């Protein structure tokens, strides 16, 4: 199961996203569900860094991706649009493949 979590801060602004696991839809390297979610999240990272010019805190290794951005960037309309679009896309994939992808929303404690 691939779990993707989009987190919001105390002001309800998107603040980070995390992905962990593998979709298990097909063999590793041929899993189109996992590849689709990965492509969406990596495109969001690229958009945040290259388009919005945000300095991100990123942890990435096989099967795990964590992306966080600073509080000062959370009111930026481009940041909100990029991440909200990624969230919608991942949620749609999770809806279509519930046995393979879970999309969660959390608030920071």
N, C-alpha and C positions, 0 to 999 in steps of 0.2 A: 504494500500500500504506500502510495506517495502522499504525504501530508504537507499541505501548504497552508501557512498561517500568515494572515495580514493583521498587523497590530496597529492600534490607534492609541494616541496619548490621552492625557486627562482632558484635553480640549477637543477630543474626537477627531484629531488630525491623523492621517496615516503617518506612521513613524518608522515602520520596518516591515520586512517580509522574510519568511523562513520557509525552506523546503527541505524535507528529509525523507529518505527512502527511495524506493523504486516502484513504479506502477505495477509491474508484473503482468502487463498485458501480453507481452511476447518476450522472447529471449533477449538478454542484454545486447545492445547494439542494433536490435531490430524492433524495439518497442516504440511504436509511433505515438502512443499516449504519453509516455515519459518524455519523448523528444519534443512533443508539442508544448508541454508545460515548461520544459527546460528552455526552449526557444523564447517563449513569452517572458519568462523571468529574466533571462539574459538580455533580451531586447529592452526590458524595463531598466535594467542596470545600465546598459549603454545609453539609453535616453537620458537617464538621470545624470550620468557623468558627462556625456558629450553635448547634449542639447541644453539641459538645464544648468550645466556647469557645477554640479553639486559634488562635494568631496564626501564620498561614502566610506563607511566602515563595512568591509566585506570579508566574510570567511567563506571559502569555497574549497571543497574537497569532494571526492567521489561520493555521490549520493546525498550531499548536503550543501545548501547555499543559505547564507544569512546576509541580509543587506539592511543596513541602518543608515539614516541620514540625520544630520543635526537639527535641533529645534528651530534654528533660524531659517531653515529651508522649508519647514512644514507648511508655511502660509503661501509659498510660491505656487502660483496657479499651474505652471508647467509640471512641477513635481506632483501635485495632486492629480492632474490629468493623466500623467504617465502611469502612476501607480494604480489609480482607480481603473484605468483601462486594463491593466494586467490582471487586477483582481476580478473584473467582470469576465475576462477570457478564461482564467483558471476556474472560476466558479462554473462557467458553462461546460467546460471539459469534465469537471467533477460531477455535474448533473447528468451528463451523457455517459459517464463511466464510473458510477458510484462504487463499484467493487475494486477500483484501481486508484482513484484519486479522491482525497478529501480536502476540501477548502474550508478553512476555519477563520473566524474573525475573533479577535481578542482585544481587550483593553489592557493597557499597562497597569500594573498594580500601584 
